[in-house]
């Protein structure tokens, strides 16, 4: 004799089936929904949907290769707010539409931290896109009509998180400033932007010379924003120097082995 689950179980199963779009099974009566194989079937389908959704979001995020957060040496920077970054990993900034700006000189890990922040958000269910400022602005500027530009803007305005990397490494004309302003405006107070930059906001007029929208652009970025300054020497330069020292230390040993092998 089949045990009929409580009505609340039926309601839960019907809700889950509706969310999954399994309408054929959803249309059956409670007698079928009480079968013991129904619950495992629903669970298997949910897990598979979640797996495919995660893979799709990771693909769409365009993160590329990056070092995990465990490899970041928090002792290296002279100044960095680790507690703030840990708080950002919790993801509350997404629901609050709070922008995040990582600012510091070249080679201190801004892009690495931004990618880890985006990756954690994607793992937690958010949609995202990571792009360099030059790639995004060149992409938008290449659109040959207003309709094409409007369609392409959705690539950068619809994801829950947009991460714009390396603002400040190149200078742009007014057209590019207007395009960045359009992206920021369309996301303003709706969806957060993560920015990495090597220049403080006071120098953004040098990035976009003579652009009238720069003051308003910055105002909208910082209106609801967490700023994470990083003060440090280049970690990449440190790693390069350490590799060079290791090669130098190993060189005499190789020479000695070569001499020992000679008759």
C-alpha positions in Angstrom: 0.0 0.0 0.0 1.4 3.4 -1.0 1.6 6.0 1.8 0.2 9.3 0.7 2.4 12.2 1.7 0.8 15.2 3.5 -0.8 17.9 1.3 2.1 20.3 2.1 4.4 17.8 0.4 2.2 17.8 -2.7 2.2 21.6 -2.7 6.0 21.6 -2.5 6.4 19.0 -5.2 4.0 20.9 -7.5 5.9 24.1 -6.9 9.2 22.5 -7.7 7.8 20.8 -10.8 6.4 24.1 -12.0 9.8 25.8 -11.5 11.4 23.1 -13.5 8.8 23.3 -16.3 8.0 19.6 -16.0 4.3 20.2 -16.8 3.5 16.6 -17.9 4.2 15.2 -14.5 2.7 18.3 -12.9 -0.7 17.6 -14.5 -1.0 14.2 -12.9 -3.1 13.5 -9.8 -1.8 13.2 -6.3 -1.7 9.4 -6.5 1.1 9.5 -9.1 2.9 12.3 -7.2 3.0 10.2 -4.1 5.1 7.5 -5.9 8.5 7.1 -4.2 10.5 7.7 -7.4 9.0 11.2 -7.9 11.1 12.9 -5.2 14.5 11.5 -6.5 13.5 12.5 -10.0 12.8 16.1 -9.0 16.1 16.3 -7.1 18.1 14.9 -10.0 16.6 17.4 -12.4 17.1 20.3 -10.0 20.8 19.4 -9.5 21.4 19.0 -13.2 19.7 22.4 -13.9 21.8 24.1 -11.3 25.0 22.5 -12.7 24.2 23.7 -16.2 23.2 27.1 -15.0 26.5 27.5 -13.2 28.5 26.4 -16.2 26.6 28.9 -18.4 27.1 31.8 -16.0 30.8 31.0 -15.7 31.1 30.9 -19.5 29.2 34.2 -19.9 31.3 35.9 -17.2 34.4 35.7 -19.4 36.8 35.6 -16.4 39.6 33.7 -18.1 42.4 32.3 -16.1 43.1 33.8 -12.7 44.8 33.0 -9.4 42.6 31.8 -6.6 42.2 34.1 -3.6 44.2 31.7 -1.5 47.3 32.8 -3.5 46.9 36.5 -2.6 49.5 37.6 0.0 47.6 40.0 2.3 50.8 40.8 4.1 52.4 42.3 0.9 50.3 45.5 0.5 51.2 48.4 2.8 47.5 49.3 2.8 44.5 47.2 2.1 41.2 46.6 3.9 40.9 42.8 4.0 37.8 42.9 6.2 36.0 45.0 3.6 36.9 42.6 0.8 35.7 39.6 2.9 32.5 41.4 3.5 32.1 42.0 -0.3 32.5 38.3 -0.9 29.3 37.8 1.0 27.5 39.4 -2.0 25.3 42.0 -0.2 26.6 44.7 -2.6 24.7 43.0 -5.4 21.3 43.3 -3.9 22.1 46.9 -2.8 23.4 47.9 -6.2 26.6 49.1 -4.6 29.5 49.7 -6.9 33.0 48.5 -6.0 36.2 50.4 -7.0 39.6 48.8 -6.5 42.3 51.5 -7.0 46.0 51.1 -6.8 49.2 51.1 -8.9 50.1 48.4 -11.5 50.8 44.9 -10.4 49.2 44.9 -6.9 46.4 42.4 -7.6 43.4 44.5 -8.4 42.3 42.3 -11.3 42.9 39.2 -9.4 40.8 40.4 -6.5 38.0 41.6 -8.9 37.9 38.2 -10.7 37.7 36.4 -7.4 34.9 38.7 -6.3 33.0 38.0 -9.5 33.7 34.3 -9.4 32.3 34.0 -5.9 29.2 35.9 -6.9 28.6 33.6 -9.9 29.0 30.6 -7.7 26.3 32.1 -5.5 24.0 32.4 -8.4 24.6 35.8 -9.9 25.1 36.5 -13.6 28.2 38.6 -14.5 30.5 39.8 -17.2 34.2 40.7 -16.8 35.7 42.9 -19.5 38.6 45.3 -19.8 37.7 48.9 -20.4 39.4 49.0 -23.8 37.6 45.9 -25.0 34.2 47.1 -23.9 34.6 50.6 -25.3 36.1 49.5 -28.6 33.2 46.9 -28.9 30.6 49.6 -28.4 32.3 52.1 -30.6 32.4 49.6 -33.5 28.6 49.3 -33.7 27.5 50.9 -37.0 24.0 52.0 -36.1 21.9 53.2 -33.1 20.0 50.0 -33.2 23.1 47.9 -33.2 24.6 50.0 -30.3 21.4 49.6 -28.3 21.5 45.8 -28.7 25.2 45.6 -27.8 24.7 47.8 -24.7 22.5 45.0 -23.3 25.6 42.8 -23.1 27.0 45.2 -20.5 23.8 46.4 -18.8 21.8 43.2 -18.2 24.2 41.0 -16.1 23.7 41.4 -12.4 27.4 42.3 -12.1 29.6 44.2 -14.6 33.3 44.2 -13.9 35.3 46.8 -15.9 39.0 46.2 -15.6 42.0 48.6 -16.2 40.3 52.0 -16.5 43.2 54.5 -16.6 45.7 52.5 -18.5 44.7 54.1 -21.8 43.3 57.5 -22.7 40.1 57.9 -24.7 38.3 60.5 -26.7 34.9 62.0 -26.0 33.0 59.3 -27.9 34.4 56.6 -25.5 33.6 58.7 -22.5 30.0 59.0 -23.7 29.8 55.3 -24.1 31.1 54.5 -20.6 28.7 57.2 -19.3 25.8 55.4 -21.1 26.8 52.0 -19.5 27.1 53.6 -16.0 23.8 55.4 -16.4 21.9 52.4 -17.5 23.1 50.4 -14.5 22.9 53.3 -12.0 21.1 52.2 -8.8 20.0 49.0 -10.5 23.0 46.7 -10.9 26.5 47.1 -9.5 29.7 47.8 -11.4 33.1 46.6 -10.2 35.9 48.8 -11.4 39.7 48.4 -11.3 41.8 51.5 -11.9 45.3 52.7 -11.4 44.3 56.4 -11.2 42.3 58.2 -8.5 39.1 59.9 -9.6 40.8 63.3 -9.5 42.8 62.1 -12.5 40.0 60.7 -14.6 39.9 64.0 -16.6 43.2 62.9 -18.0 41.7 59.5 -19.1 38.9 61.3 -20.9 40.3 64.7 -21.9 37.7 67.4 -22.5 34.8 65.0 -22.0 31.9 67.0 -20.4 30.3 63.9 -18.8 33.3 62.8 -16.6 32.1 64.7 -13.4 28.6 63.2 -13.7 30.0 59.7 -14.5 32.2 59.7 -11.4 29.3 61.1 -9.3 27.1 58.2 -10.3 29.8 55.6 -9.7 30.6 56.8 -6.2 27.0 57.7 -5.1 26.6 54.2 -3.8 30.1 52.7 -3.7 32.7 50.8 -1.7 36.3 52.0 -2.5 39.1 49.6 -1.8 42.5 51.4 -2.1 45.6 49.2 -2.4 49.0 50.6 -1.6 51.9 48.3 -2.5 54.9 47.8 -4.7 54.2 45.6 -7.8 53.8 42.0 -6.7 54.5 40.9 -10.3 57.9 42.6 -10.1 58.5 40.9 -6.8 57.7 37.5 -8.3 59.9 38.2 -11.3 62.8 39.2 -9.1 62.3 36.0 -6.9 62.3 33.8 -10.1 65.5 35.5 -11.3 67.2 35.0 -8.0 66.2 31.3 -8.0 67.6 30.9 -11.5 70.8 32.7 -10.5 71.2 30.5 -7.4 70.7 27.3 -9.5 73.1 28.2 -12.3 76.4 27.4 -10.5 75.1 24.0 -9.6 74.3 23.2 -13.2 77.7 24.3 -14.3 79.4 22.2 -11.6 77.5 19.1 -12.7 78.5 19.7 -16.3 82.2 20.0 -15.3 82.0 16.8 -13.2 80.7 14.8 -16.3 83.7 15.9 -18.4 86.4 13.1 -18.8 
